[in-house]
């Protein structure tokens, strides 16, 4: 080999060595736990136990403790602010896709599930109060005996996609939305007409449709891994015990029984039809003429399909 060739080879090796060193150092210095432990707002709102060097498992426990109260679904302003700060710290990044440390996924889903009505409204994206209070500088607000929070839609969906990689975490979020959707339908007055009748089931379908799109993004492209993910989700959903003594509980119980009766290979498709199936069951329990019922179910089906398609892009 000529001297010039040796020199060129030396330069290439030096560049390669530099790249490898940069790559390794970059990997070593990347913040653990998605940088949450170093985030000053998270430290302030989640508590003094959060500090650089904390394990991701311990951080997950701290987040659940700081964001949830002794009564499910009831939150102080400080708890809601902590939840908002954590979601913004995770999802307010330029990247369209984020990865969350595996030890944080189920704790984050557990915390978010406790805010199911808020997540429902943020996914549906139609309530003006949630829209105007979504900014990072907007504080949680009090209504109906608890504090509510909102974040920007892209911040929430990026966070949910990353959480949903864990099927147990996704099942927690899906079941929380199922209970909320059933409660929304049960609360519709018996004499409701027009938009008062159609808005709750179409909002439900939209929120569930977005969760369908999030599931598509979370599932592995490998067919075997995708089957394992779905099996874990369904196993978790089917362990849920719904209260059949009130209307919301009966709607939930009926849907879960239908899911259980569906052949395993068809359950993913059945899950994607959840918004429509729950609306159909609900409509059947009400005094509704056939044209009204058909028009309603068409709106619901379109709402779910459009939301699913939006989330895939």
N, C-alpha and C positions, 0 to 999 in steps of 0.2 A: 504494500500500500504506500502511495506517495505521501510526502510530508503534508501536502495540502489536504489530502484525504483524511490523514490522521487528525489534522487540525479541525477539519469540519466535523469529524466524529466526536472529537473532544467537546466541541461547542454543543453538539446535540445532547451528549451525555450530561453536560453541565445544566442545560436547559431542563432536561428530563428530571435531573436530581432536584433542581429548584422547584419544579412543579410538584414532585412527590412530597418534598418538604412542606411546601405551602398547603398541599392537600391534607397532610397529616396534622399539621399545626391547626389548620382551619377546623378539622374534625375535633381536635382536642379542646379547642377554645370555644366551640359552639355552645351557647348557653343550654344547660339542661332544663328539663321541665318547661320547654318553650319560653324560657326567659321570665316566667312568671315570678320566680323568687327574687329576681333583681328589679322588678318593676315597682317603682316607688308608690304608685297608686294602689297596686295590689297589696303591697306590704302594709299600707295605711288602712285599707278597708278590710282585708282578711285578718290581719292581726300580727302581733309581735312574733308569733311562732314562725312566720314566713321570713326566711333569710337565705342569702346565698349559701348553697351547700346542703339545704334541706333535701331529703329524698322526695322523689315524685309521689310516692305512696303517702308519705306524711303530708305533703302539700295538698294532695287530693282530699285527705281527711280534714285538713284545715279549711279548705274551700267549702266542703259540705257543712261543717260546723258553723262557719261564718255566714252562710247564705240561707240556711234553713232554720226554722224555729221549732218550738215544742209542739205546735199545732200545725198539721200539714196544710200548706197553701196560705198560711198567714205569716206576713213578714213585716218587720220593722223597716224604717227608712234605711238604717245602716245595713241590714241584711240585703235589701234590694240593691243598694248602691254597690255592695261587695260583688253581687252577681253581675251587675252591669260592668264593673271595672274588669272583672275576669274575662268576660266575653269580648270586650273591646281590646284587652291586652292580647288575646289570641287571634281575633279575626280582623283587626284593623291594620292590615299589612297589604303591601302592594301585590303580593303573589295571589293568584286566583285559587290556589290550592295550598292548604297547610297540612302538616302532619303533627298530630298530638302524641305525646309520649303515652305508650300503652297503659301505664299506671294511672294516668289522669282521665282516661276515657269514661269508665263507669262512674267514678265520682262526679265528673262534670254532668253526665246524663242524670245522675241521681239529683243533683242540685237543680238542673234545668227542669226536670219533671215536677219539682215542687212549685215551679212557676208556670204550670201548664196553661192556665188561662191567658197569661201574657204571651207565651210562645205561640199559642193558637192565634191570637190577634196579630202578632208580628208576621206569622206565616201567611195569614189571610190578607194582610196589608190593606184593609179597607176602613179601619177605625182611625179617624182623624187625630184623636188624642195620642194614639201610639205613633202616628207619623210625626207630629210636631214635637214630641218628647224623645225622639230617637237619637239626637245628637249626644256626643260624649260629654258635653257641658250642660246637659239637661238632667235634673235630679229626678229620682223616683217621686211619684205623686200618690196621695192617699185617696182611696175610693172603696166603698163597700167594706170598710173595716180592716183594710190591709193596704200595703204599699205596692205599687205596680212599677214596672220598668219597661223600657223599650230601647232597642238598639237598631242601627241601620240594617236593612234587609241583607245586604251582602256580607256584613260582619256576622250576622246570625247564621246564614246558610253555610258560610265557609267553616264556621265552628261546628255546626251540626254534621256536615260532611265528614270532618275529621274525627268527631266523636263516634259516628255511626260505623266506622271501620270495625269496631268491636260489636258483634251481634247482640251481646247482652245489653250494651249501652243503647243500641238502636231499639231493642225491644222495650226498654224502659221509656224511651221517648214516644214510641208508637202507642204504648198502652196509656200513657198520660194523655195523649191527644185523643185516644178513643173515649176515655172517660169524659173529657171536656166536650167532645163532639156530642156525646149522648146527652150531657147536661144542657147543651145549647138547644137541642131539639126538644127536650122535655120542658124547657122554659117557654116555648112558643105558646101564646094564649090560644085557647080553643077556637076563638072567633077571628083569628088573624087571617088577613087576606093580602093579596098583592105582594109588595116587597117585604112586608112584615112576615109573610109566610115563606117566601122563597129565599130570603137572605141567609138565615141560619144554616139550612142544608147546603147552600152553594158555598158559603164560607167554609163549612166543614170539609166539603169536597176539595176546595182549593188547598186548605192546610194539609190534608191527607195526600193530595196529589203532589205537593212539594216534597213531602216525606218520601213518597214513591221515587221521585227523582233523586233525592239524597241517597236512598238505598241503592239505586242503580250506580251512582258514583262511588259508593262505598264498597260494593261487592267486587271481589277479585275477578279478573278476566278468565282465570282458570276455572273451568266448569266444575271440577271436583271441589275446589275451595268455595265456589259460589254456592254449591249445594250444602256444604257444611255450614256456611253462614246462614242460609235460609232455615236450615233445620234447627239451628240454635235459636234463631228468632222465634220460630213457631213453637218450639218446646217451652220457651219462656212465656209467650203469650198464653198458651193453653194451660199454664199453671195458675192463671189469674182467676180469682173467685169474685164474680160480680154479684152485687146485692139485687135480688129479684123482687124486693118488697116495694120498690118505687120505680117510676117510669124510666128514669135514666139508667138505673141498674138493669131493668128488663131489656132495654135496647142493647146495652153492652153484652148481657148474657146471651141474648139471641144471636148477636153477631159472632161471639166466641163459639157458640155451639155450631153455627154454620161453618165456621173455619175448621172446627174439629171434625165435622162430618165430610169435609172436602178431602178427596184423595190427596195424598202427600205431594204427588207430582204436579197437582193443580193449585196448590195453596198460594204460590207466589202470584199467580193470576188472580186468585180470589182476593188476596190482600190489596191488589191494585184497584179492585172494584169496591173497596170498603165504603167510600163516601156515598156511592150510589146505593149499595146494599142497605146501609143504615137508613138512608132517606126513604127507600122503598118500604122497609119495615115500619118506619115511623108514619109514613103516609097511610099505610094500611090501617093503622090504629085510629085515624082521624076521619071525621066526616068530610069527604072531599069528592067532588064529582070527577068523572073520568077525564074530561078535557083538562081540568086544573091539575090533576095528578100527573098526566102525561107531560104537560108543559113544564111542571116542576121538575120531574125526573130528567127531562131533556136538558134543562138548565144546569142541573147538578152534574150530569155526565159531561157536559161541555166544560164546566168549571174545573173538574178533576183532570180532564185530558189536557186542557190548556196550561194548567199549573205544572203538570208533569213535564210537558214539552218545554216550558220556560226554564225549568230547573236543569234540564239536560244540556242547555246551551251555556 
